[in-house]
Amino acid sequence: MDVRKILLTEDEMPRQWYNILADIKMNPPLGPDGKPISPDALAPVFPMNLIEQEVSSERWITIPDEVLNVLSIWRPSPMVRARSLEKALGTPARIYFKNEALSPPGSHKPNTAVPQAYYNKVFGIKKLTTETGAGQWGSALAFACSQFGLECKVFMVRISFDQKPYRKSLMAAWGGNCVASPSRETKAGRDVLEQFPNSPGSLGIAISEAIEEAVGDTSGQTRYSLGSVLNHVMLHQTIIGLEAQKQMKKIGEYPDIVIGCAGGGSNFAGLAFPFVLDKINGKKVEIYPVEPTACPTLTRAPFAYDHGDSAGYTPLLPMYSLGHTFVPAPIHAGGLRYHGMAPTVSQLATEGIIEPKAVTQLAAYQAGVLMARTEGIIPAPETNHALACVVDEARKAKEEGKEKVILFNFSGHGLIDLVAYDKYFSGELKDYVLSQEEEDKFEACLKNYPKPQLLKSR
Ligand SMILES: *Cc1c(COP(=O)(O)O)cnc(C)c1O
């Protein structure tokens, strides 16, 4: 029988994460005064051991045994050759994917939720707060907190809380406390409700509530946790790419193209950064982050300094940004509706080391359905964006008659997002492409901030 799954044992799990800050130059984050912030300024929000990781330039960082032990519930994740998809496409390309859908919450997000919960626990923290949109991050953090006996409080954007109840149930099953945002429990929430009693909420409001609740705990035993964008999140996700490199080596392959969908950038970075290191060291490999045309951060936005949240509480980060006031069209890939992009991913894009692509919503679902009808598994709406790019590249390989090796990240399954598939099948989903008018708005939002430098790492 032909080999489909390339597996590693627990003993073959990577013992260190790869830290890309050792290999690239970065603009520093800036405080409200326009000067680089000191790491201490983040201490009320994050525990010091994670802040140290955030700013570390050590190339390899040891993964604690307690973290490996929890990750081993589902890791190493299989690398799968998508033979049926290849056949349906009639392509000479060999297509492989890392299946990150096998974690308990069904996505790559626990790869960072678990170490974040662990480092908070070690630091003496008793409770974590966070925000969530459609609920992937909230459920991942609730799962991780349950593994380490931490309390977990999730502020979930009101409209998702009402319309997408099932990840709320996941959080409850893992003992997390999920409330609709805006809530009456914080000043930030009450202020919004006073003005807009029926507010549907937003990620920006939910972030403000989660930070307020963490910083406001006078016992000092609560911290806040973020599921993407930051350096330490990208670091934790690199276990995906490090495993993939071992798996590729086992079968004597090496990818010509590495692909991941990009919202805040973490699942893309997780698969891609170890290959970026190879590329920096002279290997030939093409690396594509894929985003929706409705929220085209890397492909349409300027490289700028901007806040990570819509209220403007966070430091200014050097990143491609549609402006922190940008409200993307209501596409169903909730995880890809973020206005910014991880500063590390952004830096690589400025240097041309990675080449961003954008795909439309309908192309994404079309590719997702092809995956479901060939490989059997139903991808998350976010993952469908990576798949649309994979299908494009496989078709190109066919036209050129080239045996390309394509590796992509299957970031999560879509079993809790079936409402979106129903809408696709009934023809209710639309394509959105950013208008010139919207583009003018984000230029205006960013106009008064300092500009990051264009740095060359080599
Ligand atoms: C959250 C999420 C994403 C997008 O987030 P990144 O930080 O860009 O990875 C992609 N896929 C799935 C399944 C998600 O849950």
The ligand as a Tripos MOL2 file, in Angstrom:
@<TRIPOS>MOLECULE
LIG
   15    15     1     0     0
SMALL
NO_CHARGES

@<TRIPOS>ATOM
      1 C1         -7.1610   31.2110   14.5880 C.3       1 LIG1
      2 C2         -7.0180   30.3630   13.4080 C.ar      1 LIG1
      3 C3         -6.2810   30.7770   12.2700 C.ar      1 LIG1
      4 C4         -5.6570   32.1450   12.1410 C.3       1 LIG1
      5 O1         -4.7640   32.5240   13.1270 O.3       1 LIG1
      6 P1         -3.1720   32.5900   12.8700 P.3       1 LIG1
      7 O2         -2.6240   33.1920   14.1120 O.co2     1 LIG1
      8 O3         -2.9370   33.4050   11.6560 O.co2     1 LIG1
      9 O4         -2.7450   31.1860   12.6850 O.co2     1 LIG1
     10 C5         -6.1340   29.9020   11.2150 C.ar      1 LIG1
     11 N1         -6.7120   28.6780   11.2290 N.ar      1 LIG1
     12 C6         -7.4470   28.2500   12.2850 C.ar      1 LIG1
     13 C7         -8.0720   26.8980   12.2240 C.3       1 LIG1
     14 C8         -7.6150   29.0730   13.4170 C.ar      1 LIG1
     15 O5         -8.3230   28.6280   14.4480 O.3       1 LIG1
@<TRIPOS>BOND
     1     1     2 1
     2     2     3 ar
     3     2    14 ar
     4     3     4 1
     5     3    10 ar
     6     4     5 1
     7     5     6 1
     8     6     7 2
     9     6     8 1
    10     6     9 1
    11    10    11 ar
    12    11    12 ar
    13    12    13 1
    14    12    14 ar
    15    14    15 1
@<TRIPOS>SUBSTRUCTURE
     1 LIG1         1 GROUP 0 **** ****
